[in-house]
Amino acid sequence: MRSVKDNYSVQKSPVLLAVTDTQSYKETVLLPQTTFEMRANSAKREPEIQAFWREHQVYEQLAEKNPGEPFVLHDGPPYANGSLHIGHALNKILKDVINKYQILQGRKVRYIPGWDCHGLPIELKVLQNMDSEARAKLTPIKLRYKAKAFAEKTINEQRESFKRYGVWGDWEAPYMTLQPEYEAAQIGVFGQMYLKGYIYRGLKSVHWSPTSQTALAEAELEYPEGHTSPSIYAAFPMVAAAEAAMPTLAPYLSELGVAIWTTTPWTIPANMAVALNPKLTYAVVAVAAGQPFKYLLIAKDLRDRLSTIMGTELTLKAELKGADLEGCTYRHPLQDHLPTDKRGETSPIVIGGDYVTTESGTGLVHTAPGHGQDDFIVGQRYGLSVLCPVDERGDMTAEAGPFAGKNVLKDANPAVIEALEQAGSLIKHEPYVHKYPYDWRTKKPTIFRATEQWFASVEGFRDEALKAIKEVTWIPAQGENRITPMVSDRADWCISRQRTWGVPIPVFYDSETNEPLINEETLNYIQQLFAEKGSDAWWELPVEDLLPEPYRSNGRTYVKGMDTMDVWFDSGSSWAAVAQQREGLSYPVDMYLEGTDQHRGWFQSSLLTSVAVNGHAPYRQVLTHGFTLDEQGRKMSKSIGNVIDPRVVIEGGKNQKKEPAYGADVLRLWVSSVDYSSDVPLGNTILKQMADVYRKIRNTARFLLGNLHDFDPAKAAIPYGEMPELDQYMLHRVTEIFDEVTDAFNTYQFFRFFQTVQNFCVVDLSNFYLDAAKDRLYISDANSPRRRSCQTVLAVIIENLARAIAPVLSHMAEDIWQNLPYAAPTQSVFEAGWVTLEDTWRQPKLSQKWSQLREVRQEVNKVLEQARAEKAIGSSLEAKVLLYVTDPALRQTLNAMNPADSVATGSVHVDELRYLFLVSQVEVLETPDKLTEAKYRSEADHIGVGVGDAAGEKCDRCWNYSTSVGQSSEHPTICDRCVAALSGSF
C-alpha cells in the first residue's frame, strides 16, 4: 500500500535519527535491514550452505547425538549404470524430506545410500566400449574387473549429483552390492534359505532372454503395448478316441482334426500334448469344403466366433464333456520331419487347468512342456518329455529337425507356418497384437525355455509372506492390494542367471556324477572367504581353495558352478547386509520408499528373503511413489525431447534464458507439491510456477528478517498477555498453520505442507498481517511496545517458518537461520528441533472474532481497489472508509476498534480499523443511509462499504492524512502520531 516502504533497501542506521531538517523525515523511518539477499543466487549460495553442513558435520552430529529413538529409512539401491534422471531426484528428495523431518523431531537418523552394482547392463556397457578383438580376449575375471571399475565410476558421478540435491547421508560410506561384506551377507541369506529347504535346483520352463542369454524372473520383465505375434489356428489329426469319447467321436474319427490356436508357432515342433478344460463342453463341427479337415473338435461356446474367423459355416454334429476327451490321441502334423526319440508316434489329449478358457482360441491348448509354465506343470503331471529344441541364443537345435538353426524371434515362425500349410494342418494365419514379455534390460522379447536353474520355493513360505504383508503399513494403502496378489500368485522364484558379473551361486558339482555339493560347511566357508576377498575369489581361485578341507582330499573331483544370482536377490538381501550390520541401523527398518514398480521388484524380493530367513517383513512401513511424466502426461523420452534433467534444473542449461538455474530447493519444492501416490508431471511451466512460489516464501522471509534488524527476543520480547489482540490472533494462526504442517509431515502428505506454507506466506502474512504491520514497524519509535510486540511475533514466525520448511527448502531454511539478526538459538536450523508452539497462543474464540474482521477487510479492499482502478485514489491512505454492518454485535466490535484519538494514552494503537484497513480514517455507521454519499461503494446483505476522500492533510513522514498536521510548531508537516514517535512516546 505504501510504495516507498515496500521497496525497502538495507539502511545504515538501526535507530531513529535526530531531525535537523524539519522538512525531511526520510531518515527517521525504520525501514527493513537484512543481509538475507532478495535473489537466492542458488548456484553459489547452495554449495556454500552444503559446505557449512559438511564443515560442522551437522548431519553426523545429529545422527549420533539426537536424544530420540533411531529412525531408519533403508535406501533402495539405484542401478549403477548411467546418469541420474528426474525420477531419481523425486525418489531421493522424498527420502531426504522424511529423514530431515525425523531429525528435527529429535530422532537419530542414519541414512546409508546404496547402489545395485551387478548384472547384464553393466556387462553390456563394458563390452560396448571394447573392440571385437579385445572382447575375444576378455576372460571372465577381467570382465568382472572392468565391470567393477565401471560401476564405481558411475557411483561416484551419481553420488555427487545426489549430494547437490541437498540430500544428507553417509555418502563416504555407502553400501554397494559389490562390497565383500555385502556379498558375504548375501551368501548368508542364500545359505539359510537353502538349509531350510527353500532353494533347490530343477528343470523348469522359465522366462529366457535370448538377447541376454540368461533366465529372468518376473520382476525383470516388461509388457509394452503394441507387440505383434503371428497368430495361427491349426488342426492336428485325431488318431484314436478314449473309451468315454468313442461313442460320440466314432463317426467322425477318420476325418477329425483337433483345433488349436497359438501365438508362438515356433513352439509347434516341441508339441507333446493338447490340453483342455474338463468343465467345458466340446463339439464336433462340420467344416465347409476347402478346409484341411472335414470335421474339427472345438469348444462348443466358440463355434460362432470361429466360424467368423475361418469365414465358413461350422455345423454342430456332436457334443461331449471335456473330461471324456482325456486319453484321446492325435498325430503331430510334422511328425514325419521331426526326431521321435522324445515323442511317440502319437500324442495325448490331457486335462489342463483354468488357463484353458473360451476367451480366445479354440478351447484346446497346444502344449509344449519345454516352452511354457502351464505346459511344464501339465507335462510333469502326465510324465511328458520336456522337449526344448532351442539354445540360449534362441536358435533352434538339431532336435527341431528341418528348423535347426532358425531363430525363434526372427525366421522360425514363418518356416513353421509354411510347414504346417504344406502338411495340410494350417487353418488360419493372421497378426495378433497383444502384451508380450520383454527383457527389461535389452528391451527385446523373451521366450519360455526349459533349463536347469536354481529356484526359491515361494510355495514353501507363501502363507508367512502374505501374513507379513498384512502387518506392514502401506502408504498409500492400495500398495497392499498391489503386492498381495503378486505374492499369492507367484511361481517359484528363478534366482540363477547365466552371467559373469554377479554373485555366484556357491555350489560345486561332482565331475563324474554332476551331483551338486552344497551344505552348511561349504556355505560357511564361502561366506567367510567372500567377506575377506569378495566374490572375485570364485573366479580367481582354483576349486581346491574354494572348498573346505574335508572336500579337498575325499577322492572326488569337483567343478564350481558358474551361475550367478538374480540381481533382485542381491538387492533383496540388503536388510541382512546393511540394516542388520551397519552401526546406528536396526532391523526391521522403519521404512522402505521406492516407485510403484518395486512391488514386483525390491519390495517383494526383500520381503521374500526376510520372511524365508526370519519369518517377518524387513520393513514396518512401505511408501511408494509414481513415475515422472511431462506436462502433457507423457512418459519422458529423449526421442520426444521432453526429458527434464535434474542437473539442468539446478544448474541451468546452455541457454540460461530458456533453462535458468533454479537451484536444488526449487526442485525440492516441486517434490513437496505433487501427489506422489500417482504419476507426477514436470515441465518448464511447472518449474516456473515452483520458482514463483519459492520467491514468495523467500521474500516473506526477507521481510521478516529485515524488520527484526534491531530486535533481540532475549531482551526486548513483549509478554503474550501484554500484546494487542492482532498479535495474539496471529500467534493463534501460527499454531493452526504449524499444526497443519506437522500433520502433513506425520502423514507423509507433503503437498499439504506446500499448500499450507504457500498460503500462510501469501494470504496470512503478505496480504494481511505484514501489510497491516508495516505502519507500526516503520513509523513507531524503535522501542515502542506496539513495534516490539510485532517484532516478537515476527521472531516467532521466522524461527518456526525456518524449522518448518527445513525438510523441504533445506538451503533456504539454513540461509534464514544464518541471517537471523540476533544470536541464533543453535548453530544450524537442524539443531533447533521442530517448531515450538505455546498452548497459551491457542485462542479459538479470538480467532473467530478476527476471522470475521478479515472478512470485513476483504469487502473494504474490494471497494478501495475499485476507487484505485478509476484513479480516484492512489494510495489507500488517501481514503476514508464508511462502514455499515447489520449485525449489532459486530458493529459494537467495530466501534470499539475505531477510537477518535490517534495517540490516546494507555493504548498501543494496533487493534484499530484504520490500521486494519490501511486507510487514514474510518467511520462506522449506525444506518446505511450515508453510504449513498460515497461515489465508490458496495452493499451486500450484511455489510455496506463506501470510500471517500480522507480528511486533513498528508503527513510528510507516514503519508497518512490527518487533521492534526500543522498543529505542531516544531514539526508542522507531520501528524500527531509521528510527532509522538519522534519524541519516543508512540
N, C-alpha and C positions, 0 to 999 in steps of 0.2 A: 504494500500500500504506500510505503514511503520510499521512493526510488533512491534517494540519497543514502538511506540507511541500509537498503537491501544490497546495494553494490558496495559492500564493505571491503576494506583492504587492511593490511597489517598497519597498526598505528604504533608510534614510538612510545607514547606515554600511557600507562595503565590507570592513571587517575585524572580527575578533573583539573584543568589548568586554571590559573588565575586569569581573570578577564581584564585586559588593559584597554582593549578597544571595544567600547560598548556596542558598536555596530557589527562586530564579528564574534559569533559564538560557536563556530565550526569546531574549534579545538576543545570545546567543553563537552562535546557529545562523546559518550563512551562507546565507540564503535568496536566491533569484534577484532581480536588479535589472536593469530594462531600460526604455528609452524606446520600445521597439517595442510598440505597443499590441496588446492582445488582439483588439479589434474592428478590422477593416480600415478602416471608415469610408470606403469607396471613393469615394463621391460627392464627398468633399472631398480625400482623400489622392491619388487617382489623377491628378486635374488638377494638383495641386501637383508631383507627380513629373514629369509631362509638361512642366510649366513649367521644371523643373530641367534636363531634357534640352534644351529649346529655348535656355534661357539659356546653357548651357555648350556648345551646339552639338555634343553628343555624337555624333549620327549623322554630321553633316557632317565632323567631325574624323576619325572612324574611316574614313569613305568615302574620304578623301583620304590619310590617313597610315598606315593599317594596312599592315604590311610584305608581306602575301601577294599572290597574283595576284588580279585582279578576278574577281568573281562577278556575273554579270548574269542576273537573273530579270526577263524582259520582261513588263510588265503587259498583260494583255488588257483592252481598254478597256470598262468598263461603259457602258451607254447612258444618256445624259444627259436622261432624261425623267420622272423620278419619285423617290419616296423609296426608300431602301435597304431590302432585306428580309434575312432571315436567311441566304439563300444568298450574298448579297454578303459578309456577315460571315464565313461559312465560307471563302469564297474569299480574301478579303484577309488574314485572320488566318493561314491556311495559308502564304501567301506571306511574311508577316512572320516567322513562326516559322522558315522556311527561311533568310530573309535574316539574321536575328539570329544564328542558329547559325553561318552563314558569317562574320559579323562577329566573333564570339567565337573563331572559328578563325583569325582574323588576316587574312582576305581583305578586299579593298576592295569594298564593296558599294554600288553607286549604283542606287537603285530609283526609277525615273521613273514615277509613276502616270499613267494615261491615261484619256481619255474619248472615246467614239464619239458624234459630235455631229450627224450629218446624218440625213436620211431622213424617211419619212412620219409616224411617230408624233409627232415634234416639230411638223411641219406641222399635224397634226390638233389638237394641244394649242393651238397659236396660233389656229387658226380657231375652235375651240370657245369661246375667250374673247372672240370678237367677235360683234357682232350682224350680221344679214344685210346691212344697208345698208353697214356698214364692210367686210364681206367682198367686197361687189360692187365697192368702190372700191380694193381691195387690189391693188397692182401686184406683179409677181414680186420686184422688188428690195426693196420694203417688207416683203413676206412674209419674205424672207431676213433682213432686219434684225431683225424680230421673232423669228424662229426662233433667230437667234444669241443674242439677249438672253435668250430663254427657256433655251437650253442653258447659257449661262454662269451664270445664276441657279441652275439645278439643280446644276451642277458645284460651286458654292460651298457649297451645302447638303450635298451628298454628301461633299465634302472634309472638312468639319467632323466629320461622323459617322465617317469612316474614321480621322481623327486621334484621335477619342475612343476608338476601339478599341485605341489604343496602337500603331498601325501607323506605322512610320518610312518616310520617303521624301522626295523633293524636292517637297513639297506646294506650295511657292511657284512652282515651275517645272514643272508637269506638261505632258504632251503632250495636245493636243486635235486631233481630225481637222479642225477648222475653222481652225486656225492657218495663216497664209500659208506658213510654211516647210514645214509638213506637206503642205499641198495641192500645193506645188511639187514636193516629193519624190514624191508620188503621181503627178503628171503625168509625172515622170521614169520611174517604173516602167511606166506605161501606154505611154509613148513607146518605151522599149526593147523591150517586148513587141510593139508594132506594127511597129517596124522589123525585128524578127526574123521577122515574118510570122505571129505568133501571134494577132493581133487582126484581125478582119475584120467587115464589115457584110453581113448577109444576111437573106433571108426564111426564117423558120422558124416552126414551131408551138411556142410556148413557153407556160410557165405564166403565166397572166394573172389578175390580181386585179381583178374589176370594181369592188370596193369601194375599192381603192386606185388603180384606173385606171393600172396600170403592170405591166410584165413582172416576173417574180420568178425567182429562182434556186432550186435545190433546197434550199439552206440556209435559205430564207425560208418553207419550208412546214412545216405540222404535219399529222399524220394522226390526229385524235381518234377515239375509239371512238364508235359509235352513229350514224354518218351514214346516212341512208336515201335511196336513189335510186329513181326509178320504172323498174324493170326491164321491158323488153319483148322478146318474141320476135315477129319479123315475117318475112314472106316476100316476096321480090322476084321478079316473073315472069321466067322464063328465056325468052330470045328465040332464041338460036342456040347450037349446040354447037360446040366446037372439033373439028378433024378427028379427033384422038385419042379424043375422048369420044363422037363421033357414033354409032358402032355401039351403044354402051351406052345412050345417052340418047334416041335417036330415038323409041322407042315412047312415051315419056312427055313429050316436049318441050312439047307444046301445053298441058299442064296441070301443069307442073313449077314449083315455087317454090323459090328459093334462100333457105334459112332462115338468119336472122342473129339475134344477141342483143346488146342494148346497155343500158347503164345511163344513157345520155345521149341520150334520144330527140330532144332539141333539135338534135342534130348531123345528123339524117337529111336535112334539106334540103341539107346540104353533102356528101352522099354522092357519091363519084366512082368507087368500085370495091368489090368484095368480095374479101378476101384469104383464102387457105387455106394449109395446110401441105402441101408436096408429099410428105412422108413418111407422111402419114396415108392411111387407106383411107376413101373416102366411099361413101355408099349412097343409092340412090333408095328411098324408103319410101312405101308407100300409106297414106293417111290415111283414117280412117273418115269417114262423111258428117257434115256440119255444119261443116267446116273450109273456109277460103277456097280452098285448093288440094287437088287430088286426090292429088298427089304432092309430096314435099319432098326436097330434096337436103341431107343432113346428114352429119356424121362417123359412120361405122358404129359406133364404140365408144360413142356417145352415144344409141343408139336406145332402149335400155331406160329410161334416165333421162328422155329427152324424152317418152317415152310416158307416164311417170308425171306429168310436169309438165303435159302437154297433156290428160291424162285420157282418152286414146284409144289404141287399139292402132295401132302402126306396123309394117306388114308389109314385110319386106325384099323388094324387087323386083329390084334390081341393085346391083352394087358396082364401083368402079373406083378407080384410083390418083389421088391428089391432083394429081400432076404432069400427068395427062391432061386436067384441067379448065381448065388455063391457056388463056386466049383465048376461053372461053365468054362470052357476053354476056347481060345481063339489062336489063330496063327499070325505071327508078326508079318506084316506085309513085305518087309525087306529081308525076310528070313534067308532067302537063297544067297544073299550077298554078305551076310554078317556072320562072324565066327559064332559057333554054337557051344563052346566049351562051358560057358556060364549060363546058357539059355537052352532049355529043352526044345523039342520040336513044336510044342505048343505052350501057351502062357495062360494063366488062370484069371478069371474074374473074381475079385476079392471084395470083402467088406471094408470100406474106408471109414470115414468119420463124418463129423458135422461139416467139415470143409467141402464135402460134396453137396452142392446145392442146385437149385433151379434158377439162380440169379443170372447165370450166364452159362455158355457151353451147351452140353448135351445131357448133363446129369450123370455122365460116366467119365472118369478122370484117368487119362493116360498116366501110368505110374512108373517112374524111373528111380529106384531107391538110391542111386548114386547122385541124383541131381534134384533133391527136394527133401525138406524136413519131414513133411507129412508122408511123402513117399517112402522115406527111410524107415519111419516108425511102422508103417503098414508092412513094409518088406520084412522087417525083423519079426513081426508077428507071424508072418506066413513062411518064414525061412527062405525068402527070395535071395538070390545072389545080388551083391552090391556091385553092379557093373558101372564103372566110371571111366569111359574111354576118352578122357580129356586130361591133358597135362597142366602143369602150373601156369603156363602161358596162355591157356585157353585153346590150345591146338588139339585136334582130335588125334588119338593114338591108333596104333595098329588094330586095337580091339574094335575100332569103328569101321573096319573093312575098307570099302572104297572111299570113305570120307576121311581117311587118315591124312593128317597134315593141314586140314582146313581149320580155320579159326572160328570158334563158335559165335563171336561177335562181329565177324566180317563175312566170310564166304560159306560157312557151313549151312546156314539156314536155306539159302537158295538151292544148294545141292541136294539137301534132304527133301525139300518140297518137290523138286524135279523128279527125284527118285520115286516119291510117293505117287506122283501123277503117272509116271511110266508103269508103276505097279498096279494102277487102277484103284488106288486107295484114296486119292485126294478128292474131297467133295467141294471144298470152297477155300479160297485163299484171299485174304484182304488185310490191309494195315489196321492196326489196333492201337489207339492212343490211350495210355494208362500210366499210373505211377509204377516205377520200377526202381529197385535198389541200385544206388551208385556208391562207389567208394568216395567217402567224404574228403579224402586227401587228393586223389588224382582226378576226381570229378568224371570218372568213367564207369560204365555199367559193370555190375558184378554178376556172378553166376553161383549156382549151388554145385558143390563138388564134394564128393565123399573122400575124406582123407583121415589119416590117423592124427588126432590132435589131443591136446590136454584140455580138460573141461573142469569147471567148478560146478558141482551139483547143486544148483539153486533149489532143486526139489528137496534136498536134504535139510535146508533151513528156511524154506519159504514162509512157513507159518510164523516163525520167530521174526522174520523180516517185516511181515505185514503187521505184526503186533508192535514192533519198534516204530513203524511209520506213524501209528496212531498216538504214540507217546511224544511225538515231536510237534512243536508249534510251527505251522507253515504260514508264511507271510508272502503273498496273500493266501487265504485259506484254501483256495482252489488248487494250490500246489499239492495237497494231499490227494485230491481226486485225480491229479495228473500222474503221480508216481505210483499210486496203488495198483491200477490195472497193469502198468508196465512190469511191476514185480510179480503180480499174481499170474500173469500170462507168460512170463519169461521162460524160455527154454534154458537148458543148461548153458552156462557161460563158457564160450570157447576162449581160453586165455593164452593159447600158444600162437606165436607168429613166426613166419619164416623170414626173419630179418636178422641183420648183423648188429645194428645199432640199438641195443636194448639190454635189459637184464636177462640173463639166460635162465631157462628153467633148469634147476640144479639136479639133473638126472643123468645117470650113466646107463649104458646098455652093454649087456654081455655080448662080446663079439661073435660068439658061437650061436647062442640061443636067442639073441636080441631081447632077452628079458630085461626089464628096467631095474636098475639098482637105485633105490631111494628109500631112506629110512631116517629115523631120528639122529642117528650117528652121523650119517653123511650130510644131512641138512645142517646140523650144528657146526660141522667142520667148515662147510662152505660159507655159512653166515659169518663165522669168525674170520675166515680168510678174506671175504669181501670187505669186512669192516676195516681190515688193515690195508688191503691192496686195491679194493674196488673190483668191479665185475670184469675189468680188463683181464684180470688174472685167469679167467676162464679161457681166454684166447692166448694169453702169454705163456701159461704154464703147461707142462705135459700132464697127461691124465694122472700119472702116479702122484704128482704133487697136489692134485685136487682131491685125492681120495684120503680118507683117514687110514691110519696104519694097518688095521686088520685086512683091508681090501687091497693093499699093495702087494701082499705076498700070500694070497689064498689060492694061488694056482689058476686063477681066472684072468682073462684079459678083457678090459672094458674100454669102451669109447664114450666120449662125452656127447650128450645131445646138443644139437645146435639150434633148437627152437628158442626164441626169446619170448618174454611175457608181453601180453597186450598192454599198451601204454595206459589203458584205464586201470589195469591192476597196479601199474606204477603209481599213478596219482591217487588211486583209491586206497593206497597203503599209507598215505601221508599222516593220518591220525596216529599211526604207530611210529613213523619216522620222525614226526615233528611234535605233535601235541603231547605225546607220551614222553618225549625225550628232552625237549628244549626247556631250559630254566624259565620259570615265570608263566608257563602254559599249563593247561590242565586238560583232562580227557574224561568224559566227553566235553567238547568245547561248547561255548555259548552259542556260536552262530557259524553257519556256512552261508555265503552270499555269492550267487552267480546268476547267469542268464537262464531263462526257462528251458533251454536245450539241455541243461545239465540234469534234469530229472531222469533222462535216459543215459546220462554220462557220469560226471563226477559224483553227484549226489547219490546216484544209485550204486556205483562201484564202491564208494566209501561205505555206504550202508551195508552192502552185501559182505564185504570183508570184515567190517566191525562186528556185525551180527554173527557171522560164522565163527569168529575167534572169541568174542566176548559176550555175545548174546544181547547186545543193545546197539542203538544207533551211535555214531560218533559225534552227533550234534544234538543240541537241545532245541535250537531254532534254525529254520532254513528260510532265507529271504531270497526271492527271485525277481529278476527284472527282465523287461522285454528287450527287443533289439532296436537299434537306431535306424531311423528312416529319414528321407529328405522331407521337405515341407509339403510335398505332394503325396506323401505316404508311400513313396517307392523305396525299394531297397537301394542302399548306396552302392554305386558301381562306377569303376573307372571309365568304362565304355560310355556310360551316360554322362559322366562328368559332374556327378552330384555328390562326390565324396567330400566330406568335411574332415580335414586333417587337424587333429588337436594341436599339433605343433604350430600350424599356421594360425589357428585361433589365438594362441598365446603370444606368439612372436610376430605375427603378421606375415603376409606373403610378399612376393616380389613387387606387386603394385599395392602399396600401403593404403591408397585411397579406396580400392576395391576390397582389400583384405587387411584391415587395420589390425594392429597388435592389441587385442583386448585384454590380455593377461590371464593368468590362471583363475583368478577369482570370478571373472565373468563366466568362464566355463563351469566353475563350481556352482555358481548361482543358477545356471541353466539346469544342472543336475538336480538341484533342490526344487526347481519349479515344475518338473514333469511328474506325471503319474507313472512311475516306473513299472507298475504292475502290468502295463500294456506296452506295446511298441511305442517309442518316443521319437518325435520329429525334431530335426535341427537343420537350419539353413541360415543364409545371410540375414534374412528378415528377422528371424527369431534371435539371432545373435545381437542385432542392433537393439531389439527390444530389451534384451537382457542388459546390454550396456547402459541403456537409459535408466533402467531400474537401479543398476549399480550406482550410477551417478547421483540419482535421487537420494539413495541411502548415504552415499559419501558426502554430498552437500549438506544433508541434515546433520551428519556427524560433525562436519566442519563448522557449522553454525553453533552447535552446542559447545564445541571446544573453544571457538572464538569468543564466546560470551562467558567463558569461565577464566579468562586470562588473568583476572585479579582476585580469584577466589580460591580459598583453601578450606575444604569441607571440615578439616580438623579444628579450624579456628573460627570460621565465620558461618557455619551452617545454622539455619533457623530451626528451632524445635518444631515438630509437627503441629503441636497444639497452638502455636503462635502464627501459623501460616494462614493466609487468606484462603477462602473456600476454593477458588480456582486451582490453587496449587495442591490443595488436599484432593480435589477431584482428579487432578492429573496423576497424582500418586495412586489413586484408586485405579485409573486406567492402566497405569503401569502394571499393577497386579493382574488385571484382566489380560493384558497383552502377553505378559511373560508366562502366565499360567497356560495360555493357549499355545505358546511356543514350546513350553516344556512338554505339554501333552503331545504336541506334534512329533517331537523327537522321541518320546517314550513309545509312541505307537508307530514309529517309522513312516509317518505321513509328512514327508518333508515339504510337499507342496503347500501344506498349511502353514509351515514356518515362512515360506516365501511370501504367501499372500498376506499373512499377518504382519510381518515386518514391513513389507511394502506399504500396506495401508496405514500402519502406525506412523511411518515417516511422512507420508504424503497427507493423509487425512487428519490424524490426531495432532501431529506436530506442525508440519509446514503450513497447512491450511487453517489450523485453529490455534493451538497453544502458542507456538512460536510467533505466529503472526500477531497475536494479541500481546505477547511478551516484549516485543521489540521496543515499545514505548518506554516501559519501565527499565528495561536493560540499558537503553541508550541515554535516556533523558534524566533519570533519577540521580541523586547523589550516589557515589560509588558504594558507600557503606549503608545506604538506607535499607531498612527492613524489607521494603517492597521489592527491592532489587536482590538482596541477599536471599530472600525466600525463593525467588525464581531461580537463582543460581543453585540453590540447594536441590531443587527439583531437577535442574539440568544435569547436575553432577550424578544424581541417582540414575537418570535416564542414560547418560553417555556410558557410565560404567556397566550398567546392565545390558545396554544395547551391544557393547563390545563383547561381553561374555556370550550373549545370545547368538550373535552372528558368527562367533569364532569357529564353530564346527564347519560352517559353510564358507563364509568370507574370511578365511583364516588370516590372510595377509592384511586385509583392511582392519580387522579387529586388532591385530598386533600393532599396526600403524597408529590406530587411535590410541591405544594404550601407551605407546612410546611418546605420544604427543600430548598426553594429559598435562595441563599447565601447572599442576601441583604434584606433590610427591605421590607416585602411583603406589597402591597398596602392595603390589608384588612386582617382581622384575618383568614377568611376562603375563599377558592376559590369561594364558592357560593355567598359570599357577594360582589365579584368583578364584578358581572354582566357578560353579554355576551361578545364575542370577540370585540376588539377595533381595527378598521381599519381606516387609514388615506386616504383621497381621493388623496393626493399627491403621494401616493405609486402606484397608478394605472397608469401604463405606458405601454400601449399595443404595441407601436412601439418598445420600448426597449425589450419587451417580444418576439417580432418577431425575433429580432437580436439574442437574447440569446437562443431561441429555435433552431435556425439554428446552433449556436455554439455547442449546446448539441448534435445535430445530428452528427456534425463533431467529437465530443469527442467519441461518440459511435463507429464510424468507427476506430478511433485511438485505442480504447480499444480492439477491436477485434484483431488487429494485435499484440498489446502488449501481449494479452493473448496467442496468438499463439507462440510468442517467449518465453513466460514464460513456456508454456506447454512443449516445447522442451528444457527447461533448458538453453536457450541462455542467459536469464537474470533471476535474482532472483526478485529484486525489479524493479518497473518501472523506478526508479531514475537512474538505470544503463543505460537507453536508451536515445538515441537521435531520435527524430521523424522527418522524411522527409514528407512534406505535400504539395500536389498539388490539387488545385480546378480549375474547368473550369470557374466558374463564376468570372469575373473580379472584381465585386463589393465585393464579399465575400473575394477574395484574398487580396484586399486592406484592408478590415477589419482585416484579419488575420495578415497582415504585420504590421498594426498599433498596434497590440497586441503582437508584438514579438520584443521588444527593445533589443539592443545589451548589454547595460549597466544594470547589475542587481541591482545596487544601485544608479541609476541616481537621482540627486537632483530634487525635485518637483513632484515625483511620489510615490504613496503608494505601487506600485508593487503588485496589486491584479489582475487587468484585463489583465493578460498575459497568453499566450498559455502554457508556461511551467508549470504554477500553475494549469491551467485548465486541462491539460493532466497528471499532476503529473510525469513529466519527467524532466531531467536535461537540455536538450536543444531542441529547435525546429528550423527547417529550412523550411521556406515557399518557395516553388519552383515556378519559372516562367514557367517552362516546366516540363513535366513528365519524361524527359529522365533520370534524376539522380535516379529515383526510381528503375531502374534496378540494381543499385549497392547494394541495400538492400536485404539481404537474406530473410527477412520477410516483406512481402508487400501485399497490397490489392489494386486492381484497379477497380473502378466502372466507370459508365458513367460520373459522375460529380466530383469524388474525387479519389485521389490516396494517399495511406499511405505506408510509408516504415519505418522500425525500424532498427537502428544500435546501435553501442556502443557509449555511451556518451564520450565526450572529457574531458580531465583533470583528476584530482584525486578526490577521495571520501572525502568529508568533514567529519571530526570526529564528528561534532556536529549535522548537519542536514541531513547527508548522501546523499546530492546532490553531483553530480560530477561537478567540476568547474576547469577551467584553472587558477583561482585565488588562489587556495590552494597553500600555500608556500610563497605567496607574503608578508605576514605579519611576521615580525621578532618576534613580541610578541606572535602571535598565528599562528605558521607555519603550523598547521594541519587542519585549518578550512578555509572556503571560505570567500570572502569579505562580503557577506550578514551577516554571523554570527559575523564577526569582528565588523561590524556596529551595529548589535544588542547588542553586549556586551558593546558597548560604548553608547548605548541608542539612536542611530540615525536611527534604522531600525525596 
